[in-house]
Amino acid sequence: MLKKLSKTIAGIFIVTLAFSCEENKQVEAPEVVGPTPSREQLAWHNMEMYAFIHFTTNTFTDKKWGYRDESPEVFNPTALDVGQWMQTLKKAGFKSVILTAKPHNDFALDPSDDKKRSC
């Protein structure tokens, strides 16, 4: 029964393909109906996958949520290879990366010479 059904489906596919290839003429696009996306919106849509990176004190304390009670000295990336992150994300198919520079716990990833600055 399954073999017969497979043959029938294959036959329908071949007939459909034959009819679709029979006329190879240009067809005009239909008129646009309703709102259409802008060029920028289409570009955003084509980016497909974004990676979100949350690199903060929680990375070093192994906490899911920070409570603003961590010392700034906890954040101490000694062997950071951001290039390796980007290579991995690119190989995985990500088109863009968003770095969370100031998560909910108020720890900011901004350049500062003030080592005594609190979270």
N, C-alpha and C positions, 0 to 999 in steps of 0.2 A: 504494500500500500504506500509506504513512504517513498519507495523507488519511483512508483508511478507518479506521485505528487511532485517529486523533484524534477522528473522529466517534463511534466506539464508546466511547472514554473519556469524551467529553462526555455521551453518553447515559447512561452509568453514573452519572456525577456528578449529572445532573438527577434521575434516579430516586432516588438516595440522598438528595438534598436534599428531594425531595417526601415521602419516608417520614419523614425526620427532622422535618419541619415539620407532619406530619399530627397528631401528638399533642403538644400543648404543655402538658403537665401538670407539676406540681411533683413532683420525685423526692427522696426523703430521701437524705441522704448516708450512705454505708456506715459501719459501725463502724470505728474506728481499729484497725489491726493493727500491733503493734510500736512502736518508739520514734517519737515525733513531735517536731518542732522546737519550741522554746520561742518565745514572742513576741519575745524579744531576738534569737534566732537568725534568725528570719524577717526582722526589721528589718535585721540585718546582711546577710543574703542579698540583700535588696532594694536595698541600696546599690550593687550591681553593680560599679562600677569605682572603684578607688582610684588616686591618683597618688602616687608616691614621689619626693620631692625630696631629692637629695644635693647640698647646697651647702656646700662645704668648701674647704680649701686646694687640693685637686686641680682645682677649678674654675678657679683662676688659674695653676696650673703645667702644665695640660694633661697630667697624668699619670693613668693608669688607677688606680694604687695609690699611696697615700702611704706613706712609710717613716718617718714621724715626724722627718724631718730638715728640714722646711720651717720657715722663720721665720714667726712669727705675723703679721709685717708684710706677708707675701704676701697674706693675706686682707684685701682692701681694696675692698669694693664701693662705688664712687663714684657710680654711676647706677642704683641698684637700684630697681626698680618691682615690688614683690611684688603689688600690686593688679592689674597687667597679667597676671602669672602666673595669678592666681585667675580673672580674666575669661576667659582663654584656656582654662583647664581646665574652667570651667563650660560654655563654648560647646562644648567637645569632649565633654561628657556625663559628666564625672567628678563623683561625688557626695561625695567626701571626699579630703583631702590628708594625707599623712603626711610630715612633715619629719624627716629623719634629723639629730638634734641632736648626736650624738656617734658618728661613723663609726669604723671599725676603726683609723684612724690617730691616735686620741685627741684630735683637734681638736674642741673643744666649742663649740657655738653658744649660749653663755649670756652674759647681760649682765655686763660686768666693766669696771671703771675701771682695772684694772691692765694697762697696755699692755705690761709687761715679762713678763707671764705666758707661760710656754713652752707649746708644744703638748703 
